[in-house]
Amino acid sequence: MAEQPTEPTTYSATAKGIHISPRKVRLVVDLIRGKNVVQALGILDATPKRSSPVVKNLLKSAIANAEQHNQDLDVDSLTVRRAFVDAGPTLRRWRPRAMGRATPIRKRSSRITLAVG
């Protein structure tokens, strides 16, 4: 029987309940997907978006997880394998409007997952 090819080991980190809408975070995450971690950290330093420090911190956490699980790992050889953003819980508020009406305000949050390998 033929052996199944093994997928390279990945190490991930997740941030939940980040109070930035997923649509805005995806703009930053799309910049680093598939990049080397050194390049990704440089890109995040130069990105003037509010979510870039959060994603940078999460990437550092994923790198630390990889180092923790594999002591003889070369950190510079890691790449961002998977990076995606899901919607977290949404706070629903109401704003008063003219003529006694009200309109909803949705304060969205994000769940960010990064995997390096």
Backbone torsions as a table, in degrees:
resi	resn	phi	psi	omega
1	MET	NA	135.3	-178.2
2	ALA	-75.4	142.4	178.6
3	GLU	-78.0	145.0	176.7
4	GLN	-75.9	137.7	176.5
5	PRO	-67.5	134.4	-178.6
6	THR	-86.9	138.2	177.8
7	GLU	-77.6	141.1	178.2
8	PRO	-58.8	147.3	-177.4
9	THR	-67.2	134.0	176.2
10	THR	-120.3	149.9	178.3
11	TYR	-125.2	132.5	-172.2
12	SER	-123.7	165.4	174.1
13	ALA	-144.4	144.5	-177.1
14	THR	-130.8	137.9	173.8
15	ALA	-118.2	127.4	-177.5
16	LYS	-115.9	148.2	174.2
17	GLY	72.6	28.3	177.5
18	ILE	-74.1	126.9	-174.1
19	HIS	-85.3	55.5	172.2
20	ILE	-135.3	140.6	-175.7
21	SER	-66.5	146.3	-177.6
22	PRO	-59.1	-33.7	-179.3
23	ARG	-61.6	-38.2	179.7
24	LYS	-74.9	-36.1	-179.8
25	VAL	-70.5	-35.1	-179.6
26	ARG	-61.2	-31.8	177.1
27	LEU	-58.1	-39.6	-178.5
28	VAL	-79.5	-42.1	-177.8
29	VAL	-64.4	-35.2	179.3
30	ASP	-63.8	-25.5	-179.3
31	LEU	-69.5	-30.4	-172.3
32	ILE	-105.8	-8.0	-177.7
33	ARG	-61.5	126.7	178.5
34	GLY	85.5	-3.1	-177.6
35	LYS	-88.5	161.8	171.1
36	ASN	-67.2	149.0	-175.5
37	VAL	-65.4	-31.5	178.2
38	VAL	-67.2	-43.7	176.6
39	GLN	-63.5	-42.3	-177.6
40	ALA	-62.3	-41.6	178.4
41	LEU	-65.1	-37.6	176.8
42	GLY	-65.5	-41.0	178.3
43	ILE	-63.3	-42.9	-178.9
44	LEU	-67.3	-32.7	175.9
45	ASP	-64.4	-34.5	-174.9
46	ALA	-92.0	-3.4	-177.1
47	THR	-89.3	122.5	-176.2
48	PRO	-89.2	38.4	178.7
49	LYS	-100.5	153.8	-177.8
50	ARG	-66.8	-27.4	-177.3
51	SER	-86.4	-9.3	-176.3
52	SER	-64.9	-38.6	175.3
53	PRO	-64.1	-33.9	179.0
54	VAL	-66.9	-45.2	-179.9
55	VAL	-67.5	-37.1	178.4
56	LYS	-63.7	-43.7	178.2
57	ASN	-62.3	-39.6	179.3
58	LEU	-68.1	-38.4	177.3
59	LEU	-64.3	-41.5	176.5
60	LYS	-62.3	-36.5	177.8
61	SER	-66.0	-41.1	177.9
62	ALA	-64.9	-38.6	177.5
63	ILE	-65.0	-41.9	178.1
64	ALA	-64.1	-37.3	176.5
65	ASN	-63.3	-39.5	178.5
66	ALA	-64.7	-42.3	178.5
67	GLU	-65.5	-37.1	-178.6
68	GLN	-65.4	-39.4	-176.8
69	HIS	-83.8	-23.0	-176.9
70	ASN	-139.0	100.9	-172.6
71	GLN	-66.3	-35.7	-175.8
72	ASP	-96.1	31.5	-179.4
73	LEU	-87.1	137.5	174.4
74	ASP	-86.6	110.8	-174.4
75	VAL	-64.3	-35.3	-177.4
76	ASP	-67.5	-17.6	-179.7
77	SER	-88.2	-4.2	-178.9
78	LEU	-73.4	147.6	173.5
79	THR	-128.4	159.7	177.4
80	VAL	-80.9	103.3	-175.6
81	ARG	-77.8	-51.5	-179.8
82	ARG	-130.2	140.2	176.7
83	ALA	-151.0	116.9	179.5
84	PHE	-147.1	160.6	-177.0
85	VAL	-127.7	127.5	175.5
86	ASP	-113.3	160.4	177.9
87	ALA	-76.9	135.4	174.7
88	GLY	-96.3	-165.2	178.6
89	PRO	-63.6	143.8	-179.7
90	THR	-109.0	125.5	173.9
91	LEU	-82.6	132.0	-178.7
92	ARG	-109.5	123.4	179.3
93	ARG	-127.5	166.5	-179.4
94	TRP	-124.4	139.8	177.9
95	ARG	-113.4	126.8	177.3
96	PRO	-67.9	140.9	179.4
97	ARG	-127.3	-175.3	-175.5
98	ALA	-67.2	153.6	173.9
99	MET	59.1	36.9	173.0
100	GLY	77.2	8.4	-179.5
101	ARG	-89.4	171.1	175.8
102	ALA	-141.8	146.4	176.3
103	THR	-122.1	148.0	-177.8
104	PRO	-77.6	148.2	170.5
105	ILE	-120.1	128.0	178.6
106	ARG	-110.7	113.7	178.9
107	LYS	-95.6	102.5	-171.2
108	ARG	-87.5	155.4	175.3
109	SER	-133.4	168.5	-172.2
110	SER	-128.5	155.6	167.6
111	ARG	-121.2	118.8	-176.3
112	ILE	-109.4	133.1	177.6
113	THR	-127.2	127.6	176.1
114	LEU	-124.2	137.3	175.8
115	ALA	-128.6	129.3	177.7
116	VAL	-114.5	152.7	-179.8
117	GLY	-163.9	NA	NA
